[in-house]
Amino acid sequence: METAIVGATLLLVLLVSAFLLVRLAGPRCVPAVVLGTYVVAWAELIVIAEALSLVGSLNRAGLLISEAAVCGSVVAALCLRRSPSTKWPTRIPHIGGGRILVVLGAGVMVSSIYQAFLILTVPPNNVDSMIYHLTRAAYWHQQERVAYVANAPNEILNSYPVNGEIGILFSFVATGSDRLAAAPQFLASLVLVVAVYGIARRLRFDRDAAAFAGLIAATLPQVALQATTTQNDLVSAAFVAAAVYFLLGETRFDTVAAASAIGLGVGTKVVVLLALPFMLLVAAYCHRTRLRYFAVCVVPAVVLLGSYRYVENFVRVGNVLGNPAERVSLRPGGFPQPLVDAAHILFRFFELPGFADAPSFALGATIAAAAMVWFVLAGDRATGPHRIPPRVRGLMLALAPLWLVAPIGLLARSFFHPDWPTRDPHQVLFNTRSNEDIAFFGPVGAIFILPLVGYVVATQFRKRRFSVQSVLALALPAFLLAYAITLRYQPFAGRFFLIPIAVTAPLLAHLYRTRPYRIAAATIAVVTLVFVHIFNEAKPLRSNSQWVWSRDRAESQSLMQRGMARPLTRINETVPADAAIGVAVRSGDWVYPAFGRTLRRRVVFLPRQDALAAARRANLAWVLVAGIPADSRGWNVQPISDTGLMLARRIS
């Protein structure tokens, strides 16, 4: 009970201080208030965490005292202000829209409730999180500082930016467990909806169309799947979307908030650097008279909120990106491979995540192709200013046959291998897996987002006249080009493309203008969302006759890597919850479970060579080691997995 009260107090003081600081700045519209509070709260948390790390006091007491000091300062500033802002939004703007928005909103609301339920009942089980997201946050919690990890089994524990994991660390400090570790991603998914709505409103779409775009964005598979994970892709996408929203504003608060969001994004994920040219283009287009002021704001914001780990990397290893061994994803060169990779990524947009068997996949792909053709025919019946131009419908018609490539290949392969379709449903040209590492953006991405982006960009180039919409539409091709040039192709590239999709999603408001389009888009989005949640590989609603909430911790955490169930169980049953344990494992081994469910185990990273001797010198009684130790005298070493993990206990 005491832990819950302290945790709630920490969160409440953080949000109140951020809210009051935004009130002091004076924005009046709801999206600006929500996004401003989000950005300011994160900025406050990052600055406090970095400051407390310098003195080793990143704990509950340090956070509470620091947050109280900030909150008190903001309250004093509000009281001393001679002419406080009295105009403040007192209600959420009215959004009509009839049945379409009601059904879509209800679907997103049910999805959000289900996601919150998963966060509270299912422990984190993403592989990346077990290797480094949760591991580095738990280590910082143990050290009470954002620290470098000595003898790190994987250098990404040290090299990558830290802002996203500081959010996880805050949940650890507040709750004393990992129950709310996925809260930063879940909150970012909600903020992303507000950001898409706000951007659409600043593009002069009406409220119903803007709300439609925001709700459709919430149904995209990458958004829905990542909302219950402890990764950082949604957090970085939310920062970029908030930055673009504020860049479209006209006040000084908008400029400062945009600069802060950019700094937070850079400090969250390295791939955000690929979006910097695009964001600078938006700034140059929208801030022609205040570009110097924006530059004055963005430089210190990036230094203060985004440079912490880059500077530390440079000081320790001489490169801002960290250890060279961990930069294998950078492209060494070799044209025309970037063009091949770009085409591959575009083709990955055609997918049906959650269609669990080959027949349903073939049926779904055929329906998607038929839907695109139907949209073209339906568009001919629309009239007036709400009619989507013929070129958009033409592009949809051109893309429709791509949906049939996989079903045709499926039937051809089935002809030669009659037993294949039901035995290996995922080995098709299109993705059918509901997995946050593999999925892209579902049928909505291929049927609607790509044609809209292509149409807006092509039209503006043809007319040689650019608008704000065309600048935002350039986000996807610009990011794709930057990614293909600088990085190798990776199967999990869909996670990175959350950033440009968050910026281009407001263009979905165009679909609301024509009734057939909005009905079809909402239907496809909701159906896809249902399939994605039911067949989520990391958190399936039901598998092996077990509901998602009925599995024990080890079973839930090992769903993505079945071989880990045994070592997780052995560690939890054998090693005391408050023991000190040494860890000397390989780069791909899970480290986070060594900290224990309540994060009370003290983990000491040991060198792989002579790990047991190093453990003896450190007076450790337990060691988790990969491979058979060379000299195990005085230790009881037992294998706990088929992958070579050993648990050693000192006996003399």
C-alpha positions, -999 to 999 in steps of 0.1 A, spaced: 0 0 0 28 24 9 45 17 -25 13 24 -44 8 57 -25 44 68 -32 42 58 -68 9 76 -74 24 107 -57 54 107 -79 33 105 -111 8 131 -98 34 156 -89 51 152 -122 19 156 -142 7 186 -121 40 204 -124 40 199 -162 4 209 -166 9 241 -146 40 250 -166 19 246 -198 -8 268 -182 18 294 -175 28 294 -212 -9 299 -221 -19 276 -249 -57 273 -252 -67 244 -274 -70 209 -260 -44 192 -283 -18 218 -274 -25 214 -237 -23 176 -238 8 174 -260 24 202 -242 19 185 -208 33 153 -223 64 169 -237 70 190 -205 65 160 -182 90 140 -202 115 169 -203 112 174 -166 117 136 -159 148 135 -182 165 165 -167 158 153 -131 170 118 -139 203 131 -155 209 155 -126 203 128 -99 225 104 -118 254 127 -113 251 122 -75 238 87 -74 204 96 -60 180 84 -87 156 68 -62 122 76 -48 134 102 -23 155 120 -49 127 120 -75 100 131 -50 122 160 -36 132 171 -71 96 170 -85 83 188 -55 109 215 -60 99 219 -96 62 219 -89 67 245 -61 86 267 -84 59 266 -111 32 273 -85 52 303 -72 56 316 -108 19 313 -114 11 332 -82 36 359 -90 24 364 -126 7 397 -128 -18 388 -156 -24 351 -155 -42 335 -184 -78 331 -176 -89 316 -209 -86 278 -207 -104 250 -224 -132 239 -201 -145 210 -223 -135 187 -250 -145 201 -285 -177 186 -298 -172 158 -323 -202 146 -342 -197 123 -371 -225 98 -366 -222 61 -366 -189 58 -383 -170 77 -356 -190 61 -329 -182 25 -341 -145 34 -347 -142 52 -314 -158 23 -296 -134 -1 -312 -104 20 -302 -117 24 -267 -122 -14 -262 -87 -20 -277 -72 5 -252 -89 -11 -223 -77 -45 -234 -42 -32 -238 -43 -17 -203 -55 -51 -190 -26 -68 -207 -1 -44 -192 -14 -51 -157 -18 -88 -160 9 -101 -184 46 -95 -176 69 -81 -203 81 -107 -227 95 -90 -257 129 -104 -267 146 -71 -272 133 -59 -238 147 -90 -220 181 -84 -236 184 -47 -231 154 -24 -226 144 -38 -193 179 -49 -184 194 -15 -185 165 1 -167 167 -25 -139 205 -20 -137 200 18 -134 174 12 -107 199 -9 -88 227 16 -92 204 46 -86 219 64 -116 218 62 -154 251 43 -155 274 25 -180 274 -12 -176 308 -27 -169 314 -61 -186 282 -57 -205 273 -89 -225 258 -67 -252 271 -32 -259 237 -19 -268 232 -18 -230 256 11 -232 255 26 -267 218 34 -273 201 66 -262 184 65 -228 152 85 -227 128 57 -234 144 35 -207 143 63 -182 105 62 -185 107 25 -177 130 33 -148 105 58 -135 79 30 -134 104 7 -115 111 34 -89 74 43 -85 60 7 -82 90 -14 -72 82 -39 -100 77 -42 -137 39 -42 -136 37 -8 -153 69 -11 -173 49 -9 -206 30 23 -195 53 47 -214 45 29 -247 8 27 -239 7 64 -230 26 72 -262 -1 54 -282 -28 76 -267 -7 107 -272 -2 97 -308 -39 98 -314 -41 133 -300 -11 144 -321 -26 131 -353 -59 148 -345 -41 180 -337 -20 180 -369 -51 173 -390 -69 203 -373 -39 225 -380 -41 213 -417 -77 228 -415 -96 196 -416 -129 197 -396 -131 180 -362 -148 149 -374 -123 142 -402 -94 149 -378 -109 125 -352 -113 99 -379 -76 102 -388 -65 99 -352 -87 69 -345 -76 51 -376 -39 56 -366 -47 39 -333 -58 7 -352 -26 3 -371 -10 -31 -362 24 -16 -352 6 9 -329 -17 -17 -314 10 -43 -308 37 -20 -295 13 -3 -270 17 -33 -246 55 -37 -250 85 -21 -232 102 -10 -264 106 27 -274 94 30 -309 60 45 -300 76 69 -276 99 82 -303 71 84 -328 49 103 -303 78 129 -298 82 134 -335 44 137 -341 42 162 -312 72 182 -327 54 184 -360 22 195 -344 40 224 -326 60 233 -357 27 240 -374 18 265 -346 24 302 -345 33 311 -309 66 311 -291 53 283 -269 48 262 -300 84 268 -311 99 259 -276 77 228 -273 86 217 -308 123 221 -300 119 201 -267 101 173 -285 128 171 -311 154 169 -283 135 142 -265 131 122 -297 168 123 -305 176 111 -270 151 82 -273 161 64 -305 190 69 -329 167 64 -359 150 97 -351 181 113 -366 168 102 -400 137 123 -394 156 155 -385 160 167 -422 123 164 -426 115 182 -394 139 210 -403 121 212 -436 88 217 -418 104 243 -396 118 262 -426 84 261 -443 63 271 -413 87 294 -395 102 315 -422 101 346 -401 111 329 -369 137 304 -381 164 320 -361 144 318 -329 137 281 -336 174 274 -341 181 292 -308 156 269 -291 164 236 -308 201 235 -302 200 237 -264 169 214 -263 188 187 -281 219 192 -259 199 192 -227 173 165 -235 189 143 -261 227 143 -259 234 125 -226 244 91 -239 259 104 -272 283 126 -252 291 97 -228 297 74 -258 321 99 -273 340 103 -240 343 66 -233 348 50 -268 355 80 -291 323 77 -311 288 93 -304 271 60 -315 291 39 -291 311 7 -296 318 1 -333 309 -36 -329 273 -25 -324 270 -4 -355 266 -34 -378 233 -21 -390 249 8 -408 252 4 -445 288 1 -457 278 12 -492 271 -5 -525 246 9 -550 219 -2 -561 212 -22 -529 196 8 -513 170 9 -541 163 -28 -536 159 -24 -499 135 6 -504 114 -15 -528 114 -44 -503 102 -21 -475 74 -7 -497 63 -42 -506 62 -51 -469 34 -26 -465 12 -52 -482 3 -75 -453 -25 -91 -434 -13 -95 -398 -34 -119 -376 -47 -141 -405 -35 -172 -388 -38 -198 -416 -32 -198 -453 -68 -201 -465 -79 -171 -445 -49 -152 -457 -57 -160 -493 -93 -149 -488 -83 -117 -470 -58 -107 -497 -84 -113 -524 -110 -92 -504 -84 -64 -500 -77 -64 -538 -115 -63 -544 -119 -35 -519 -93 -13 -537 -112 -19 -570 -145 -11 -553 -131 21 -539 -122 32 -574 -157 25 -586 -173 41 -555 -152 72 -559 -168 79 -593 -201 84 -575 -188 111 -552 -194 147 -563 -185 182 -552 -155 193 -532 -154 161 -511 -146 139 -541 -111 124 -539 -93 132 -572 -92 105 -600 -54 101 -596 -58 87 -561 -83 62 -574 -61 54 -603 -32 47 -580 -54 24 -559 -64 6 -590 -27 2 -600 -18 -12 -566 -48 -36 -563 -31 -65 -583 -3 -66 -558 -26 -81 -532 -32 -110 -556 5 -119 -559 7 -139 -527 -26 -158 -531 -16 -168 -567 18 -179 -554 0 -197 -525 -22 -216 -549 7 -224 -572 27 -238 -544 -2 -257 -530 -6 -274 -564 29 -288 -561 28 -293 -524 -9 -302 -515 -2 -305 -477 16 -271 -474 -10 -244 -469 -23 -256 -435 11 -267 -423 32 -236 -428 8 -206 -432 34 -179 -426 58 -188 -454 40 -166 -480 51 -134 -497 30 -112 -474 33 -111 -436 5 -128 -417 21 -127 -383 7 -105 -355 41 -97 -341 55 -62 -333 89 -71 -347 75 -82 -381 42 -63 -387 39 -30 -406 6 -11 -408 -19 -36 -421 -43 -32 -450 -49 4 -441 -12 12 -448 -13 -3 -483 -48 6 -494 -50 41 -481 -17 56 -467 5 48 -497 -19 61 -524 -26 93 -505 11 100 -499 19 92 -535 -9 114 -548 -1 144 -527 36 143 -535 31 137 -572 4 164 -575 25 191 -558 56 183 -579 35 185 -610 21 219 -600 54 230 -586 35 245 -557 39 231 -522 15 232 -493 19 221 -457 1 188 -466 27 181 -493 55 188 -469 40 162 -445 34 137 -473 72 139 -480 79 124 -446 74 88 -457 95 89 -489 122 111 -473 125 87 -443 125 57 -466 153 72 -487 173 81 -456 168 47 -441 177 28 -473 209 49 -478 222 47 -442 210 14 -428 209 -22 -440 175 -38 -445 161 -54 -413 130 -76 -409 118 -53 -380 120 -21 -401 83 -16 -396 90 -4 -361 112 24 -374 85 35 -399 62 44 -371 79 78 -372 70 89 -407 36 71 -405 27 92 -374 34 123 -394 15 112 -426 -15 97 -408 -33 131 -406 -37 128 -444 -62 100 -437 -87 128 -429 -91 131 -466 -110 97 -466 -137 111 -443 -149 134 -471 -164 105 -491 -188 81 -473 -178 49 -491 -141 55 -482 -147 62 -446 -170 33 -442 -145 9 -458 -115 24 -440 -132 21 -406 -144 -15 -413 -110 -27 -424 -93 -9 -395 -115 -24 -368 -115 -60 -383 -77 -58 -386 -75 -46 -350 -95 -76 -338 -74 -101 -356 -42 -84 -344 -52 -87 -308 -66 -122 -309 -35 -136 -326 -8 -115 -310 21 -138 -308 35 -122 -276 2 -120 -258 -23 -142 -276 -58 -141 -262 -59 -179 -260 -33 -205 -268 -28 -241 -257 -62 -240 -240 -50 -212 -217 -63 -176 -216 -38 -148 -216 -44 -140 -179 -42 -176 -166 -5 -183 -174 22 -180 -147 50 -155 -151 75 -179 -166 51 -192 -192 41 -157 -202 76 -144 -205 87 -174 -226 60 -172 -252 83 -155 -277 112 -179 -269 98 -212 -257 132 -225 -246 134 -199 -218 105 -213 -197 128 -238 -179 157 -213 -170 132 -187 -159 115 -212 -136 148 -225 -122 162 -190 -115 129 -179 -98 127 -211 -77 164 -215 -68 179 -180 -63 166 -160 -33 147 -129 -42 172 -106 -24 204 -124 -34 234 -111 -53 240 -129 -86 268 -126 -111 260 -127 -148 284 -138 -176 263 -146 -207 263 -141 -244 251 -111 -263 217 -127 -272 210 -142 -238 183 -128 -215 196 -109 -185 166 -91 -171 151 -122 -153 182 -123 -131 169 -91 -113 138 -110 -101 102 -101 -101 105 -74 -74 139 -61 -88 156 -68 -54 184 -91 -66 217 -73 -71 231 -82 -105 269 -80 -111 281 -83 -147 312 -105 -149 337 -111 -177 331 -142 -197 366 -154 -191 371 -169 -156 337 -158 -146 336 -180 -115 369 -167 -103 357 -131 -107 325 -141 -88 346 -155 -59 366 -123 -57 333 -103 -57 320 -126 -29 290 -138 -50 272 -170 -41 253 -173 -74 263 -170 -110 244 -172 -143 269 -182 -169 268 -193 -206 288 -224 -213 306 -248 -191 331 -229 -169 368 -239 -173 374 -242 -136 343 -249 -114 361 -262 -83 341 -250 -52 309 -245 -73 278 -266 -80 271 -259 -117 238 -271 -131 225 -267 -167 192 -249 -168 185 -247 -205 193 -264 -238 211 -233 -251 241 -237 -226 229 -215 -198 243 -227 -164 234 -217 -129 263 -220 -105 261 -220 -67 292 -216 -45 296 -244 -21 331 -236 -7 
